[in-house]
């Protein structure tokens, strides 16, 4: 060893400290835009497509957000999950394109344009259709451009220069063509059925456009006087009591429903007789204050067959004078009400089906705005039926019923869940209107539909020789003679699809099993029209492939606008006279638009018959895009448009509440990006259990920032420790010390787990594994143990070279693993070590790791690490008492030696390890080396050099 100098020498310039310009402070908000600009300059996405050309393709099909307003946290979460998924597949070597898209039609955009009209005191209905549609198109295009920049700022990589838009002419042509496939195969009919209707927006709504909110409604008990009852004449004159929370449907009542298994009690109070289900009598008494008086009879449900009753307003004559029949209804229960249900076939699905089965049709008394027709005998021209005052216990409906002696009870205190339009937030109603439907239970493609007139070809609709503009692939296993229904096809496709998480399958299955026919028509102006011609005499739609081909061609040339300015005779051709046909001007359900995207995006870009590997959206899309895409594809192709579907939850505030402007708890992703950077937001999105609803707030973001800081520091250490690393340093695995070989074993295990997590879309597990490895296996152990070798060993020492070799392997692996999530930081790290304007970490593929040594070192080194924890815990009290200032001053006794004593001393970072009983720690008597600060036996006085350091700096002992 070297003698101690008279004055301690400063050996810092002889120590190999890590060196890097990579800053500890990220400054992401400032750096990320510059990185984005460079990616645009070098054409990152386009070059990646070139590099992956010929590889197996893997397609995530983007569910289109509405082109309406700035992005919110739900958008950010969704797009990040998609981007991480696509990038991870690209890292695996797939050709993984990503084509972003926008839903440009429909009520959200039309509503915003109408709001602008209303602000100017203008009536939208007075504006020419072409002008209004042009304004909707311009509005959508403006928000497409804004959202496009916002999504890119999140670090989402894709074909941003060529996204898909449902309002592009080609897309509108394909949407029309997909509809006409349903028409040609007989999977389309027009009929009057109650559908969800928004009186405010004056249109039918899809189930996915409806949300339920808790409300307080008016509840009323109304008596219908029995006229006669063949099975029990003594019922005549009795008040058959119904209960409802929609008083506005009483003016459209046409029947009463009873339950065959229900027992009814006829009783008398103050000279008036009532009929109520026996189990519900106490609730009836509580609501109305009418006590049970004298019991007259107990009546079984079937006794009511053939009975009739008067409408309370029968004195108005006409419609109201018609006797109301009692009909057996399977849906009648004794869960609530009176056991008798009033039937308004215009305004309820059960009502409609039961009445229709008994020859009772809707009367269309309520108009599009929710007012009764002007010619309606009771309350004509009045409304709206969703006006709280109009239907209240003191409103005109109840006032008239009270005057007629039929209102037995009324209160404005019934709490329940009620459907609202998700756009206008106003209540919706069930309203029977003529609509276009795709049947769920009609054998397809042959057969007649349940609507007006046959739906197959007629004698005048001879098949044309012109091919269909969008031919569908043949449906395997199906024949025209024994075709499956759309519901059966969809349920079969659900079973063949991978659902992530698996519980999602039950959710969509139950929805498809119980859903009604698909209402595809809307009474709006902005969207793709239902491009059909209906025969004025027969009510049939024209089913002529040649006409359909001309329609699609016209849409391809001029977009859906062409329908409203078309020369319809030219589209019909010489075989048909326009005087015989009426063009349909209803607009297609926007969910049909987005449900057709697989046709004009996936198949159009990658070949007919191609389907997406994965769809990713929020869990609400089981009744939205997932389902509309499923039904559209099954109806035209006999299969699902996707192999797998991943559903995620919603973004809530830090307290688990839904974000709302009124609550003031909205977390703006653009603000988070502007303050902390997109990588923090990305790390948050994938670190959570995103299959359920997830929280975001200051504390949650602080946790994400802390995790990011630790990962960044790992990269900073690697960059500094690898300064000047050259290939000549590299050491074969077989020649490495055992610790390095052990770490390579750990890396291989991590690699396999990360692959499994990425393939299973478990990115929360993916980032947790990555962070745990960086923090626990590297920073807290490997880096800590080997810092002495890195700093103080000779540059050509095999242990130091081995360590740096493994660090290089770790760098190349970790920067790739991090790249799908921390897209900006991984690029910054890569460029810090390999600066090149034209290169990118995102061109790289999954790392090829060197083969680790054959022996399994895990057991021995796990024992070392477990013992190291015990040693550290034993040293801590001495450190607090200042007996030792650092672990280097400690001598340790341990029960056994899994490695030799010198290796253990290095692993524990102590002066000496000896075998003994329990773990015990004392202060060492060894002196400290002036260069490496280790306490070693050859150092006889403090600040002298140990043998190793003396050799390195060239000073002999």
Phi, psi and omega in degrees: 000161178276144177291155179285134178289159178297319176247124182306130181273148175272111185264009188299328182285356178258357181265138183272079180281149178302144183225121178200151174268359180292117188284148175290320178281127188287310184060040186300318184302329180271325185280323188301317179301323179293323177294320177300316180299319180294320178300322178292320181298317185271358180064053186307308185295316183295319180292325178295322177296320179296317182292328182267002182302133181092347176282165175298130183274143177226120191245120164261120180268126186282125172286129189281124171285161175288139176279075190201100175089165177295156179291150177243183186295328176297318175301312184300313180300314182297312183293324178295315179300318178296315183295318178297320179296312181296314182295325180293324177290323176296319178299327178285356177102000178285157165275102188243083179287159174221116180251104179288155181213168179223142173270112190253350179261179167099179189298319183304318182283316179300321181297319180294320178294321177295323178301321178296322176296314182298324179296333179264009181062034179254152178260118182302326183291346179268356181269135177306141183304316182300319179293316181296317179296323179295322178291323176296319180297317180293320179299313181297317182296322179299316182284334173299315182295321180292310182295328179302315179293321181293319178294321178294326179296336175288352183090014181282124182262133179186187181275068185291338178280347181218059179286172173259141177231131181294346181265359175292149186303315182297320179295317180296325178294318180292320178302313178299320179295322177295319177299318183291337173296317177298318181297315183293330181269007177079017182261042183209136175210158175249130181204165178260112178220152176293130177229162174298125185228135177259109177297332180288315182269352176057048179205158171290152179235147172281159179303324182288349178264009184242138174232152185255136179228150177285131181225168172245120185243168173278133174242140182225149170249126186235138178262129173252118184287123180291131178275309179205161178212100185306323183280342180205084183304336181293355180278343182304138180086350180282146176274105174283116191266130172245157178233137179211153174253007176235075182305333183292348178276346179300321178295352180242013181296140178228353181194172173235140179250141177234165178255131183293336182261007184265139173264127182251146180247123172264122181222166183238139176217123179052043174081003180241140182256147183227152176235118182218148176300134186305314182295339186260004182299317179301319180293321178299314180298319181295321182288318190259340185078007179269112182280159175287118179265231181288126177282127179263312183198151170256121189243130173283147183310312183302340179298336183280354179300129179086354180285156176225160180219162177271142169292141181307332182256033185298337181294346178285348178074188178057232181307320186282343180277346180292128178301141180265119181283151169273126182238140178286126180237123181294338183277352183285126180230180175248029178289325182200168176088224183233358184087357173237133185241127178281138187253120174236093187300343176288339196226027175194141183292314177299318179301313183298312184293317180294315180294318181298322178295342180247021174077019180253122185255159175298158180244355175054050183281334182258128184276184186298332182268002178089017177255151174289144178309147182299330183268007181285132190296329180246120177066025180305132179079358183261162181155200359277156184291347176261004176284121186299320180291325183296323184260005184290168182297340177252010180280178186296327180295308181293326179298316180292320178294323179294318180295329180278357180077015184258346182275107184270337179192145179204136176207153183254050189223019183273118182263130179196174178268137185221144182286141177227154172290129182290343180271304184275345183068007180273158178296148173248165179229161166275129182217128178281122176217156174294120182224166175261137185230149165256119184286140179274335190238020176268126176306134187236141007265001182269170172109169178257144181275169183276005183269207184279115174080160178293152184251355178279184178292140174260178182298329181272355182254053182298139180302135178272163180278344182295132179291155177292139183296336179226074184295143178267147174297154178298146181266113182295131175084000180248149176222158180294336182278335183217066187274150176280161174275164179298321179298315180296317178299317182294318180295323177294319180294324177300318181293335182268359183258144174276126180248128182235116357287164186302331182296342180297332180298316179298324182296309182286328178298314181296325179293317181289323179299324186254001185285150174280183175302151185278115175279113186253000183258146176225146181262066182232189182241335188254112180156190178271124181288155173283092192281076180230157172246129181252130179294124185296331184272321188256341185080000178283147169273149182288129181241083184229109182303329179293317176298316180300321179296321179292323178298313181297320179297320179295320177294323181295325181278321187232009181073182181294339177302333183301331182296326185274349178237012189288154164275091188296331177295321179295321178292324179289329180080182184289340185283347185223145181259124181303330180298339181269353188230148177245123177291138177277130182249004174297153180260144178293141170310130182299336177290336173290321176306301184290332176292343180263001185299330178301332182281315184263004174242294186293306182289322182294326183267332188237005174112143180300137181090348178290138174231159184288147173287328187206142166246141175229122173205178178290162185295342177291344183280000171298329176256003179247246190296319178304316185283318180294323177294319179299311183293319180297316182289319178295324181289335182248340184231350178077015182204169176286156178273004184221154174271327183214154179225129176248130178243139178240167181276196183252156178274121179249169177285181185297341179261007179083018179261152175297137181287137183208137177298324181294328178278345181069026185246019181286128174260113185275119181297328180293326177290319178299316180297317182294333181264319188244340183104153182292327182298328177293316179295321179295317180296320177300314186300320184264352178277345185272169172276076192288355174289343175244175176297142185233155184256150173215133179191189183300315182293318180295317179293328177296322177296317178297320179296321179294318177297320179296315181303319180294318178294319180297319179294328175298314179294322179297318178297315181300315179298316180292318183289338181263009180304124178078008181298133180232159182300332181295338179286335191302138182245133176300148183303319184297337183265000183281155171298164186296323181299317179296320179294323178297316180296324176295325173299315179299319180295319178298317179296318177299316182303315180294320180291323178294319176301315181296317180295318180294318179295328180268008179060029178263070186284339172295319175293322181301308182288330178293316177299316181295315181293318180297320179297313182295319185279313189269313183281325183264288188301313186278347183231286188300309180298321182295315182293320188267003181296327178297317179295318181297315185283324197242340178291159175296150183302330182261008179295136186295328180291316179294318179296320178298316179300313181292328176297315179292322176300322178295318177298316179298317180302308183296327178285309187293323180293328175288315180301322183282338189303319180295335184261300182267073191295322181282315182295318178300322178293318178298318179297313182298314182291333178295328180264324182233070183296125180195115183306324187270353184261167178202145175298336184280357170277344188285162177244173183309136187296144172262109185274147175294148179294127178286166177300153187293328185288149179269111183264357189300312186300313183295316184283335172294322177295320178299315183292322178296319179292325179298321178298316180296320180295315180300318179295325180288329181286328189305316178300322179292328178291318179296324180278359181064020172294321172232146178267335177210167181296339179297340181268004186258142167252137189236136170253131181231156184298321181213169183241094177294338173232176176289162189300320182294318178295320180294321178300320178292318181293323181273349183057054179232174182283322187200145176234131177229150178284148179189213180275251179279172179292125181221145185231135173225164176282138182283155173265353180293150177272161186267132174292135183289343182257309184262349176069010176280148177262114188227154185294332183281351178270112188270337176222152178301141176078359167287169182263144172285168183303316182299311184292323178299319179295318183295318184271358174084023178248121181287163179287000000 
